[in-house]
């Protein structure tokens, strides 16, 4: 069971993530979109969307720092373990609460606005549930356990396990000994990765880099000038 949960399952999810993204881009380019609902309702979206996106970006950055940067690197920079965990707990709590509040507002907006609910696919509904669970369990770990509770140094087990998965050197025993809430967070997070290519979350990989270097849009008038063809007369009501 240890091998199944902490070796086989992560690799199956990551493979589904990579292959699914390639398949989606290859065969469903026109569906590679967020399916924006701004036309249906914009007032609530103007608050909920920035709150969620800025919160989740901060959460993602915190995970990159906490999981992929070894403790020895931060120690070499003169950052003590106590200072690191204090900053991580405070910043992570703020970012997690912002992401959770923004997601709750987005889901409520989608559920209570009939026109938006009608264009929400079953896969996206399931995605919202899994994403909500990931954030909720993450808040339990960050706020409940590390900020207000006894704390757990996840950089000694969870982070080492994640780096081992990415380097194809899995150490399942490390994750098997982690607290249950950290185990649940990891399992639900990998489930979200497996679902990712088949939901609106693919828009994360759509960065409009070409917009910066695109040519200017030229607007030309149709006024009659020398060298410009006079526009043809359009349709007019009878008797005009």
C-alpha positions, 0 to 999 in steps of 0.5 A: 500500500505504501508503494501504491500510494506514494510511488505508483499513484503520483506517477500515474497522476503526473503522466496523465497530467503531461499526456493529457495536456499534449492531447488537449493541445493537439486535438482540442485547441479551440477548447483550450480556454477558461470559458469566461463567464464575464458576459453573464455577470461582472460585478462579483467577478471583479472582486472574486477573481483577483482575490482568488488568483493573487491568493493562489499565485502566492500559495503556488510560490510558497509551495515552490519555495517550501518543497523544491528548495532544500533547507540547507539552501535557506540555512546557507543564506542565514535564514534560521529554521524558526524564522523560515517557518514563522514567515511561511506560516503567516504568509501561507495563512494569508495567501490560503485564506485569500484563495479560499475566500475567492474560490468560495465567491466564485463557486457561489456566483457560478451556483447562484447565477443560472446562466453561468451554471448552465455553461458549467461542465460536469468535469469543471464541477468536479474540479471545483470540489477537488480544488476546494479540498486541496485548499481546505486541507492546506489551510488545516496544515498551515493555519491549524497545525503550523500557525496555531498548533504544534507544528510540523517540519514538512521540509524533512519528509514531504519536501524530500519525498516530492523532490524524490518523485521529480528526480525519479528517486522516490522515497515512499517511507518518508511520506508514509510517516508524515501526518495524516493531513499532509498525506491527504493534501498530497493525495488530493493535490495529485488527483487535481493534477490528473484532472487538470488537462480536462478542465478549464485549468489549462488556461494557466499555460496560456501566456499571451507572450506574442501580445508584447511583440505584435504589430500595431493595429492601424485604424483607417477612416473612410473619408473621401480624400484624393486617392481614396475610393469613395465608399459605395452607398449602403441600403436605405429605406424606400422613399428616403 
